[in-house]
Amino acid sequence: MLPTITILLQAEVGAKVIQIESLLKSIIEILTVFGFKILAAIVVFLVGNWVAKWIRGIIQNFMEKRELEATVTGFVSSLSYYAMITFVVIVALGQLGVRTASFVAIIGAAGLAVGLALQGSLSNFASGVLLVIFRPFKVGDFVEAGGVAGVINSIEIFYTILKSPDNKKIIVPNSNIMAGNIVNYSAFPIRRLDLVFGIGYDDDIDHAKQIIWDVLNQDDRILKEPGATVSLSELADSSVNFAVRPWVNGADYWNVLCDTTETVKKQFDAAGISIPYPQQDVHVYEEKS
């Protein structure tokens, strides 16, 4: 009886050993098959992560050298990094044999949904990036953009803040600014005044012209180069008009504009030169019956 039990135990132990060997063999086969795929996925992820960080550094250095806003620089560099990491993860999953077409479709659908929901904000963001890259104006410039005029106070990611001449805070979406014309009055150091002075038809043209020249020459704020021009521009309905175009520094524009207009008016009055009101000659004819 005892030898029989021993034989049965030996047979059972042998069967378990065979099962263990079979299991180990299966594990080795699985590791052999998938080990290289796992290793390849890890290598792809590590290399891809390094490349993404390297590209992020290049983008950040480029934007910093262009002296762009720090907020925009950080946002754009981070956004580019995460976009590349998403691509790297998809490629790594592909190395493991995972079908990534569904992931790409899901990401694409999610991106489309988010884009449609935030299209206004994304448009403002894209316009903000273009503003800080191409720099049509900078903080402190007096501009006319987005249907308003004022001094640029700050350029944000989604909107630009201006201060109006009467000290109002104006917030303009960046997409509105990029969609229209931008007039930057502070882009160049000097500006030209465009003034028009009218005199009566009976007044002395040469005398009036000399008075205007004297007023311009006596004002040190008016630049000698480029030189000013005083020209007879129009024989209007009720006046003879002079086009007066002096050049001044941008900071002196409004003061010179107002002072010159006032001084010319006073000099004309002192010289007896009239500045006529708009008028019409009415001729009345009487019919004889």
C-alpha positions in Angstrom: 0.0 0.0 0.0 2.8 2.4 0.9 4.6 2.0 -2.4 1.4 2.8 -4.2 0.9 6.0 -2.2 4.4 7.0 -2.9 4.0 6.5 -6.6 0.8 8.6 -6.6 2.5 11.4 -4.8 5.4 11.4 -7.2 3.0 11.4 -10.1 1.1 14.4 -8.6 4.4 16.3 -7.9 5.6 15.6 -11.4 2.3 16.9 -12.9 2.7 20.1 -10.9 6.3 20.5 -12.0 5.2 20.1 -15.6 2.5 22.7 -15.1 4.9 25.2 -13.5 7.4 24.6 -16.3 4.6 25.1 -18.8 3.6 28.4 -17.1 7.2 29.6 -17.0 7.5 28.8 -20.6 4.4 30.7 -21.4 5.6 33.7 -19.4 9.0 33.6 -21.2 7.2 33.5 -24.6 5.0 36.4 -23.6 8.0 38.4 -22.4 9.9 37.5 -25.5 7.0 38.7 -27.7 5.9 41.8 -25.8 9.2 42.7 -24.2 10.6 44.3 -27.3 7.3 46.2 -27.8 7.3 47.5 -24.3 10.9 48.4 -24.5 10.3 50.2 -27.8 7.3 52.1 -26.3 9.4 53.2 -23.4 12.2 54.4 -25.7 9.7 56.2 -27.9 8.2 58.0 -24.9 11.5 59.0 -23.4 13.0 60.2 -26.7 9.8 61.9 -27.6 9.6 63.7 -24.3 13.2 64.9 -24.6 12.5 66.2 -28.1 9.3 67.9 -27.0 11.1 69.7 -24.2 13.9 70.7 -26.6 11.4 72.2 -29.1 9.6 73.9 -26.2 12.9 75.5 -25.2 13.6 76.7 -28.7 10.1 78.2 -29.0 10.5 79.9 -25.6 14.0 81.3 -26.4 12.8 82.6 -29.7 9.8 84.4 -28.2 11.9 85.8 -25.3 14.4 87.2 -27.8 11.6 88.9 -29.6 10.7 90.4 -26.2 7.1 89.1 -26.4 4.8 89.2 -23.4 5.8 86.7 -20.7 2.2 85.4 -20.4 2.0 84.6 -24.1 5.5 83.1 -24.2 4.7 80.7 -21.4 1.3 79.8 -22.8 2.5 79.1 -26.3 5.5 77.1 -25.2 3.4 74.9 -22.8 0.7 74.4 -25.4 3.3 73.2 -28.0 4.8 70.9 -25.5 1.6 69.2 -24.5 0.5 68.9 -28.1 3.8 67.1 -28.9 3.5 64.9 -25.8 0.0 63.8 -27.0 1.5 62.8 -30.3 4.3 60.9 -28.5 1.9 58.9 -26.3 -0.1 57.9 -29.4 3.0 56.7 -31.1 4.1 54.8 -28.0 0.7 53.1 -27.7 1.1 52.1 -31.3 4.3 50.3 -30.5 2.4 48.2 -27.9 0.0 47.1 -30.6 -2.9 49.3 -29.4 -5.0 50.5 -32.2 -4.6 54.3 -32.0 -7.0 55.2 -34.8 -9.8 55.4 -32.2 -7.7 57.6 -29.9 -7.0 59.9 -32.8 -10.6 60.1 -33.7 -11.6 60.8 -30.1 -9.0 63.5 -29.7 -10.0 65.0 -33.1 -13.7 65.0 -32.1 -12.9 66.6 -28.7 -10.7 69.2 -30.3 -13.5 70.0 -32.8 -16.1 70.3 -30.1 -13.8 72.5 -28.0 -12.9 74.6 -31.0 -16.6 75.2 -31.9 -17.5 76.1 -28.3 -14.5 78.4 -27.9 -14.2 79.8 -31.4 -14.5 83.4 -30.2 -12.0 83.0 -27.5 -9.6 81.1 -29.8 -9.9 83.8 -32.4 -9.1 86.4 -29.8 -6.1 84.3 -28.6 -4.8 83.8 -32.1 -5.1 87.6 -32.7 -3.3 88.3 -29.5 -0.4 86.1 -30.5 -0.2 87.9 -33.8 -0.3 91.3 -32.1 2.7 90.5 -29.9 4.6 88.8 -32.7 4.1 91.5 -35.4 3.8 94.5 -33.0 1.7 97.0 -34.9 1.8 99.0 -31.7 3.3 98.9 -28.2 2.3 100.0 -24.7 2.1 103.8 -24.7 1.2 104.3 -28.3 -1.8 106.4 -29.3 -3.7 104.3 -31.9 -7.0 104.0 -33.6 -8.1 100.4 -33.8 -11.1 98.2 -33.3 -13.4 101.2 -33.8 -11.9 103.2 -30.9 -9.0 105.5 -30.3 -6.7 105.8 -27.2 -3.4 105.1 -25.6 -2.4 101.4 -25.3 -2.4 100.5 -21.7 -1.7 96.7 -21.9 -1.8 93.9 -24.5 -3.4 90.8 -23.0 -3.9 87.3 -24.5 -7.5 87.8 -25.3 -8.0 91.5 -25.4 -6.2 94.9 -25.5 -6.8 97.7 -22.9 -6.7 101.3 -24.1 -7.1 104.6 -22.2 -9.2 107.1 -24.0 -8.2 110.8 -24.2 -10.9 111.6 -21.6 -9.4 108.9 -19.3 -11.8 106.0 -19.9 -10.8 102.4 -19.8 -11.6 100.7 -23.1 -11.3 96.9 -23.5 -11.2 95.7 -27.1 -11.2 92.0 -28.1 -8.0 91.3 -30.1 -10.0 89.8 -33.0 -11.7 93.1 -33.5 -8.4 94.9 -33.7 -6.9 92.4 -36.2 -10.1 92.4 -38.3 -9.8 96.1 -39.2 -7.4 98.9 -40.0 -4.9 100.0 -37.3 -3.7 103.6 -37.3 -0.7 104.1 -35.0 -0.1 107.8 -34.5 3.0 107.2 -32.4 4.8 104.9 -34.8 7.1 107.7 -36.0 8.8 110.4 -34.0 7.4 113.3 -36.0 4.0 114.2 -37.4 2.6 116.7 -39.8 -0.2 119.1 -39.0 -2.8 119.6 -41.7 -4.3 123.1 -41.1 -6.7 125.1 -43.3 -7.1 128.8 -42.9 -9.6 130.7 -45.0 -9.7 134.4 -45.9 -12.2 136.6 -47.7 -12.0 137.1 -51.5 -11.4 140.8 -50.9 -8.4 140.3 -48.6 -4.7 140.5 -49.7 -3.5 136.9 -50.4 0.2 137.7 -50.1 -0.2 139.6 -46.9 -2.2 136.7 -45.3 0.3 134.2 -46.5 3.2 136.2 -45.0 1.4 136.3 -41.6 1.0 132.5 -41.6 4.7 132.1 -42.4 5.6 134.5 -39.6 3.6 132.5 -37.1 5.2 129.3 -38.2 8.8 130.7 -38.1 8.3 132.2 -34.6 7.4 128.8 -33.1 10.5 126.9 -32.1 8.4 123.6 -31.8 7.9 123.6 -35.5 10.7 121.7 -37.2 12.9 123.2 -39.9 13.4 119.8 -41.5 11.2 118.6 -43.1 10.1 122.1 -43.9 6.6 123.5 -43.6 4.5 124.4 -46.6 1.9 127.1 -47.0 -0.1 126.8 -50.3 -3.3 128.3 -51.7 -5.3 125.2 -51.9 -8.9 126.1 -52.8 -11.2 128.9 -54.0 -14.1 127.8 -51.9 -17.7 129.0 -52.0 -17.2 131.8 -49.4 -13.4 131.8 -48.7 -9.9 131.5 -50.2 -8.3 128.6 -48.3 -4.7 128.1 -47.4 -3.3 124.6 -46.8 -0.7 124.9 -44.0 1.4 121.8 -43.3 4.2 122.1 -40.7 6.0 119.2 -39.1 6.4 118.8 -35.3 7.5 116.2 -32.8 4.8 113.7 -31.9 4.6 115.0 -28.3 4.0 118.6 -29.5 1.3 117.7 -32.0 -1.8 118.8 -30.1 -0.3 121.9 -28.4 1.1 123.2 -31.7 -2.2 122.5 -33.5 -4.2 124.6 -31.0 -1.6 127.3 -30.5 -1.0 127.9 -34.2 -4.8 128.1 -34.9 -5.2 130.6 -32.1 -2.2 132.7 -33.1 -3.1 132.9 -36.8 -6.7 134.0 -35.9 -5.4 136.8 -33.7 -2.8 137.9 -36.3 -5.5 138.0 -39.0 -7.8 140.1 -36.7 -4.9 142.5 -36.0 -4.1 142.9 -39.7 -7.8 143.3 -40.6 -7.9 140.1 -42.6 -11.4 138.5 -42.4 -12.2 134.9 -41.9 -15.6 134.8 -43.6 -18.6 132.9 -42.4 -20.1 130.5 -44.9 -22.4 132.6 -47.1 -24.4 132.6 -50.3 -25.4 135.3 -52.6 -29.2 135.4 -53.2 -30.5 137.2 -56.3 -34.1 138.2 -56.3 -35.7 138.9 -59.6 -39.1 140.7 -59.8 -41.4 139.8 -62.6 -43.3 142.6 -64.2 -46.8 141.6 -65.1 
